[in-house]
């Protein structure tokens, strides 16, 4: 199989959780992301907070799976070999990781009030999930043309990432937005425990990711 820039894997692993490429703008990005959430919490907008965090939980699950694919097959589906101030896992830098919860919260704020209303004959939650997934997939097409984000396998690209990554991202965010508070809490706590356990086991103990 002809891989796309397979050398990107070693480049990414060489900076994995290294402090060497750190840049101070990360502190500003973190402060801005924190402000967005604190601002919504202060207003009692718990639904959009839950939706944003729900996407973030799925984001971490997907990134852990991608890192495990790299461990077992030699290459991840997507790899970040450069351009990040801190590479958390082989396919996610700190900048991307701080961006997703803010985007998710923002998109939740734009949802129609009625979760049962239809847009162009489709449930509006599904419709907006498809639109947002498509937009992010197009952005990823651009990123994949830069040296900072690599789709290593030739069969992996915008369509697979649209279907298997970004649609689940936004569907989870938008449906979680509408769940009862108790269901939201159970989902978020369970997801956080699973992701935290996986990071601790596969990253901290086994050193696989």
C-alpha positions in Angstrom: 0.0 0.0 0.0 1.3 3.4 -1.0 1.0 5.6 2.2 0.9 9.3 2.2 4.0 10.7 3.9 4.6 7.8 6.2 7.5 9.7 7.7 5.0 11.9 9.4 4.4 9.2 12.0 8.0 9.3 13.3 7.9 13.1 13.1 4.8 13.2 15.3 6.2 10.6 17.8 9.4 12.6 18.1 7.4 15.6 19.5 4.7 13.7 21.4 4.1 15.4 24.7 7.4 17.2 24.4 7.7 20.7 25.8 10.2 21.7 23.2 7.8 23.2 20.6 5.7 25.0 23.3 4.5 28.5 22.5 2.9 31.0 24.9 -0.2 31.5 22.8 -1.5 28.2 24.2 -2.0 29.9 27.6 -4.2 32.6 25.8 -6.2 29.9 23.9 -6.8 28.1 27.1 -7.9 31.3 28.9 -10.3 32.1 26.1 -11.8 28.6 26.0 -12.2 28.7 29.8 -13.9 32.2 29.6 -16.4 30.9 27.0 -17.5 28.1 29.3 -17.5 30.2 32.5 -19.6 32.8 30.8 -22.2 30.3 29.8 -22.2 28.7 33.3 -22.7 32.1 34.9 -25.8 32.6 32.8 -27.1 29.2 33.7 -26.9 28.0 30.1 -26.3 24.4 31.1 -27.7 22.9 27.9 -25.1 24.5 25.7 -22.4 23.6 28.2 -23.5 20.0 28.2 -23.6 19.9 24.4 -20.1 21.4 24.1 -18.6 18.9 26.7 -20.4 16.0 25.1 -18.7 16.6 21.8 -15.4 17.0 23.6 -15.9 13.6 25.2 -16.5 12.0 21.8 -13.5 13.9 20.4 -11.2 12.3 23.1 -12.6 8.8 22.5 -11.9 9.2 18.8 -8.4 10.5 19.3 -7.6 7.6 21.7 -8.8 5.1 19.1 -6.7 6.8 16.4 -3.6 6.6 18.7 -4.3 2.9 19.3 -4.5 2.3 15.6 -1.1 3.9 15.3 0.3 1.6 18.0 -1.1 -1.6 16.5 -0.7 -0.8 12.8 2.3 1.5 12.7 0.3 4.5 11.5 -2.6 6.5 12.7 -5.5 7.5 10.4 -4.5 11.1 10.9 -1.3 12.5 12.2 0.0 15.9 13.4 3.8 15.9 12.6 4.4 19.6 13.1 2.8 23.0 13.6 1.5 22.4 17.1 2.8 23.9 20.4 2.1 20.7 22.2 1.1 17.3 20.7 -1.1 15.5 23.2 -1.7 12.3 21.1 -0.4 11.4 17.7 -3.3 13.0 15.9 -4.2 15.9 18.1 -2.4 19.1 19.1 -3.4 21.3 21.9 -4.8 23.9 19.5 -7.3 21.5 18.0 -8.2 20.1 21.4 -9.1 23.6 22.7 -11.0 24.5 19.5 -13.5 21.6 19.5 -15.3 22.4 22.8 -15.7 26.0 21.9 -17.0 25.2 18.4 -19.5 22.7 19.8 -20.8 25.1 22.4 -21.2 27.9 19.8 -23.1 25.6 17.4 -25.4 24.5 20.3 -26.3 28.2 20.9 -27.5 28.4 17.3 -29.9 25.5 17.5 -33.6 26.1 17.0 -35.5 26.0 20.3 -37.8 23.2 19.2 -35.8 20.0 18.9 -38.6 18.3 17.0 -38.8 21.0 14.3 -37.7 20.1 10.8 -35.4 21.9 8.4 -35.8 20.9 4.8 -37.8 17.9 5.9 -35.1 16.7 8.3 -35.1 16.9 12.1 -33.2 20.1 12.7 -30.7 18.5 15.1 -29.8 16.0 12.4 -29.8 18.6 9.7 -27.4 21.0 11.6 -25.2 18.0 12.6 -24.8 17.1 8.9 -24.1 20.7 7.9 -21.5 21.3 10.7 -19.9 17.9 10.0 -19.6 18.8 6.3 -18.0 22.2 7.1 -15.4 20.8 9.4 -14.6 18.1 6.9 -14.0 20.7 4.3 -11.6 22.5 6.7 -9.8 19.2 7.2 -9.3 18.9 3.4 -7.4 22.1 3.5 -5.4 21.0 6.6 -4.5 17.7 4.9 -2.9 19.8 2.1 -0.5 21.4 4.6 2.6 19.7 6.2 0.9 20.0 9.7 -1.9 17.4 9.2 -1.5 14.1 7.4 -4.0 11.5 6.2 -1.5 8.6 6.1 -3.7 5.9 4.5 -4.9 6.6 1.0 -8.4 5.3 1.7 -8.8 7.7 4.6 -10.1 11.2 3.7 -12.9 13.7 3.8 -15.8 11.2 3.3 -14.7 8.7 5.9 -14.0 11.4 8.5 -17.3 13.1 7.7 -19.2 9.8 8.4 -17.3 8.2 11.2 -16.0 11.3 13.1 -17.8 14.5 12.6 -21.3 13.3 12.2 -21.0 11.5 15.6 -19.4 14.6 17.1 -22.3 16.9 16.3 -25.1 14.4 16.7 -23.8 13.7 20.3 -23.5 17.4 21.1 -26.9 18.3 19.8 -28.8 15.4 21.3 -27.0 15.8 24.6 -28.1 19.4 24.5 -31.7 18.3 24.6 -31.4 15.5 27.2 -32.6 15.9 30.8 -30.0 17.2 33.2 -29.7 13.8 34.9 -29.0 12.0 31.5 -26.5 14.7 30.6 -24.6 14.2 33.8 -24.5 10.4 33.5 -23.2 10.6 29.9 -20.6 13.2 30.7 -19.3 11.5 33.9 -19.3 8.1 32.3 -17.5 9.3 29.2 -14.9 11.2 31.2 -14.2 8.1 33.3 -13.8 5.9 30.3 -11.6 8.4 28.5 -9.6 9.1 31.6 -9.2 5.4 32.3 -8.1 4.7 28.7 -5.5 7.5 28.8 -4.2 6.3 32.1 -4.0 2.7 31.0 -2.8 3.0 27.4 -0.8 6.1 27.8 0.4 6.2 31.4 0.8 2.5 32.3 1.3 0.7 29.0 2.9 3.6 27.0 1.1 2.7 23.8 -0.3 6.1 23.0 
